[in-house]
Amino acid sequence: MLVFATETSCDETSICLMENSSIVEHITFSQEIHKIHGGVVPELASRSHLEKIQIMTNELFARKNIDPNEIDVFSATCGPGLIGSLLVGSTFTKSLAISFQKPFIPINHLEGHILSTSFNNDIKFPSVVLLLTGGHTQVYLMKDECNIELLGQSVDDAIGEAFDKTAKLIGLSYPGGAEIEREAMRGDENRFIIPKPLAKEKNFNFSFSGIKTHINILTKKNKIDKKFIQDLSASFQKNITEILIEKLDRGLERLNHDNIKVKSISVVGGVSNNKFIRKNLENFFSKKNIKIYYPLKEMMGDNAAMIAWACIKNYGKINSDLFFNPKPRLSV
């Protein structure tokens, strides 16, 4: 089965051509315009998608010498995300499906992340999925690929948002995740004591907005020089990692009491690129004999490959629906 998929939920314009379990071509354009604003501007994001997606698709078809009539299924992210961005990608992809009289399968962006590790791993169930992105921090239980249950999520800011807001407060550019990780490599991770909201509760819920408030206070009490930026980045990164580990550990205890023996953890989403977080998660859970899985690097951030893969995994379970309306708050 040959699938063409698009992903435009936020500020990445991504297209993918996937045949069965092989990526034929995958192109992702990251919008640079948001750097000057210190965050994503929805109107600019949707305009950029509109400018790029048709050009990228024509180039892909020409480079791979693909006749669109050969494509079996067209698929697009239809939520959650920015409504303008979702409309651009889904409308464009629906128009292709109509033109070539092929099925259109709407895909949930979050489910794309959740299923992404099964592309390159043989998942051991039951499995917990830790989803870490700019817009979401969620934990799911997968008893199998068809049985996905939300266990908990952030009650305020997402983890990626916490990275971005912290970076902005200390003068680093957007997106802040990679900037903080780089500065943290030279910093003293024990210099600042940062609060850990909800960390002691035996559930999978998170809270990050109070951390941002605390860091804002620290920036007003200290001189923001290179040393401060490095030490605060290191302390923040360590604190965030400890919260993730503590919450997962306490949550897994609760599942164990309910007689659910988790065999693996999948860490997905753009924040899963952070090497410090990955290393510490691996060190902690290796002692508990719980395997940790990651997607391919190109399937970690917002990308069309995970949408194509989710389409293939769901084909036959989700009907073609050209009238599916994009939903900014679509849930799994």
N, C-alpha and C positions, 0 to 999 in steps of 0.2 A: 504493500500500500504506500502510495506516494502522497505525502501531506505537505501543504503549504500553510505556514502559521505566521501570525503577526502578534507582537506584544507592544502595546503603547499605553500602559496603565499610568505612567508618570512621565519621566523625562528621558527615557531610553527608547529610541525607535529601533525595533528589532524585527527581522524577518528570518525565517528558517524553512529550508526544504529538507524533509526527512523521509527516508525510505525504510520502512519497517523499523529496525533498531540502529540505523546508520544515518549520521548527519551528512547530507549531500553538500549543503552550503548553509552557513549561519553568519549573518551580518548584524552587528549592533552599532548604532550611532549614538554616542553620548553627547547630549546637548551641553555646550560650554557656556551658553549665554547666561545661565543662572548663577554663575560664579560672581558676577558683578553685583548681584542682588543678595548674595549670601543665603540663598534658598530657592526652591522651585517656584516660579511664577506660573500659575496654571494657564493663563492666556498665551504666554510665550511658548509654553510646552506644546500646546495643541497646534499652534501655528507652525512650529518647527516640524512636528509630525507630518502635517499637511504638505510641507515643502519637501520633505525627504522621502516619504514612504513609497511614492510612485517611482521616483528616480531609482531608489535602491532595488525595487522589485524588477524594473526593466533591465537593470544592469545584471542582476542575478540570472534572469532568464536567458539573457544574451550570452553571458559568460559560460553558463552550463549547457547552452544550446538546448534549453527546455521549451517544449511546446506546452503551454498551459493546459491544453486539452488532455495531456498525459497525467495531470494531477487528479488524484482520486477524491481528495477531500480538502476543503479550505476551512481554516480554523483561526479564531482570534480570541484574545483576552476580552472578556465582557464584564469584568469587575473582579474585585473592588479596585478603585483607583480614581483618578481625576476624570470627571464626566466628559470634559472636552476632549481629553486625550483618548479616552475609551471610544468615544464616538468616531474619531478619525480612523483609528485602526479597524474597528469592527465594521464600519460602513464601507471602507475601502475593500476589506476582505469579502464582505457580503456581495459587493458589486462584482467581484471576480467570480464568485460562486454562481451568481445569476448569469453572468456572461457566458460561462462555460458549462452551465447546467449541471453543476456538481453540488453535493451536500455541503452545508455550512454547519460546523459544530462550535457552539459557544463554550468557552473554557473559563473556569474560575482561576484567576491569577494565583491565589493561595494554594489551590490544589495542584497547580503546576509546580510550585515550590515543593510541596509535600511529596509528590511522586518523583521528583527529580533524582533522588538518590538511587531509585530502582533502575535507572538507565545504565549505571555502571557498577551496581552492587547487587548481590543476592541477599535481600533483606531477611533477617531472622525476626519472626514475629512471636509474641507481641512486641511492638516497637514504639518508642516515643519519638516524636518529631519536635525539635526545637527550631522554630521559625524566627529568624532575626533579620529584619529589614528596616528600611527607613520609615515605613508606615505601620509596621506590625511587629509585635513581640508576642508570640503565641506558642502554646504547647498542645500537641495533639497525641492521642493514643490511637495507634493503628493495630487492630487485632488481625487484620489482613488488609489488602489494598481496597477492598470494597466497604470496609467498616472503619470509618474515621470519626473520632469523637474529640471535640474541643475540651481540654482539661482546664485551661486557664489562659490568661492573657494580661497585657499591661492595662491597668485601670486609667492611665493617662498617656504620657508620652511613650512612643516606641523607642527601642534601644538605638536605632539608627538616628532618630530625631535627637536623642540625648547626646550622641556623639557630635552631631552637627551644631546643636545649640551651645555645647561646651566649647567647641572649636571657635565659634563666633565670639563668645565672651572673652576668649584669650587672644583674639586677633588672628586666628588661622583661617584659611580660605575654605570655601565650600567645594565639594563635600568634605565633611570634617573627619570621617573615619580614618582614612589613610593618613591624613595630616597628624592626627593625634597618635596613631600607631608609630609613625616615624619619629615624632618628638619624644615619645615615651621611651624609646630605645636608649636615650642618653640621660634619662631622668631618674630621680630617687623616688621609687614607688611608695616609700614609707613616710615621706615628708608630711603629707596631708591626710588627716583622718576624715573620711567622707561618710555620711550616713548611708545605711542600707535599708531603705523602706521595705516593709513586708517580708524581709529575709527570714525571719524566725517563724513565720506562719507555715503550717504544713499543707500548703496548697501550691498551685502553679501560677498564681497571680503575681504580677510585678507592678512596681511604681517607680518612675524615674524623674518625675517633674520636681520633686523635692531636692534631688541631687543638683539639678540645674540651679535652683534657688540658692543652695549652699555654695556652689561655685561662684555664683554672682556676688555673694557676700565676700568670698575670698579675694576676688579681683579688686574689690573696693578697699580691702585692708592691706594689700600687698602691691609692691611695684611690679608691673607686668614686664619683666625683662626676660631674656632668653632662658635663664635658669628657672625662673618661676614657671614659664610655659612648659619646659621639659619635665619638671617635677610634678606639676599639676596633671599633665597628660599621663604620666606614669601612674600616679596615684588614682586618677579617675579610671584608667584602664584596668588596674588591679581590682578596684572596688567593684566595677561592673562584672568582671569575671568571677569574683567571689560570690556576688549575688546570684549569678546564673548557676554556679555549682551548688550553693546552699539550697536554692529553691528546687533544683532538680533532685538533689539528695533527699530532702524532706518530702517532696512530692512522690518520689519513688517508694519511700517508706510507707506512705499512705496506700499506694497501689499494692504493695506487698501484703499489707494487712487485709486488703480486699481479695487476696489470693491471685493477683495478677503479677506474674513473674516476668518482668521486662527483660528481653534478651539483647536489645540493641537500641541505640539512639542515633537518629539522623539529625545533623545540624545543617540547616539550609538558609538561603537568603544571603543578601550582600554582605552582612556583617560577619558571616561565617568565613570570609576571607581573612579576618584578623588572626594573624599567626599566634599572638600571645594567648588569645582566648582558646584557640584550637589546642595548643600545646597543654594548657592547664586542664582543659576538659579531658583530653586524652590521658594525662597522667592520673587524674582522679578516678576516672571510670575504668581504667585498665585494672586497677586494684579490686574493683568490684566484679570483674569478669563480664563487663558489659561492652559490647563492640560499638564503636562510633563510626558512622558512615558520613561521607560528604558527597555532594554532586561533583561532576566535572567542573573545573574552574570556570569554563564558559557558561555553565548553567547555574552559577551561584547568584549573580545579580539578577535584575529584571532582564529576561531574555526570551526569544521566541522558540528556542530549542525545547525548553521545558513545556511550552504550550503545545508544540507539535507532539511531544512525547505523551503528554496528558491526553491529547486527542486520540492517539493510537491506543492508549490504555483504556480509554472510555468508549472507543468505537463499538457500536452495537448496544451500548448501555444508555447513551444520550442520543436522542433523535435530532436530525437536522432541523434547524429552526432559524429561518431567515428573519423572523419577527421577534426574536429575543432582544429585549431592550437592555442596553448596558446599565449596570447598577453600581453606583459608587461605593455602596456598603454591602455588596454581595458577600454572603457567608458560605462556608463549606457545608 
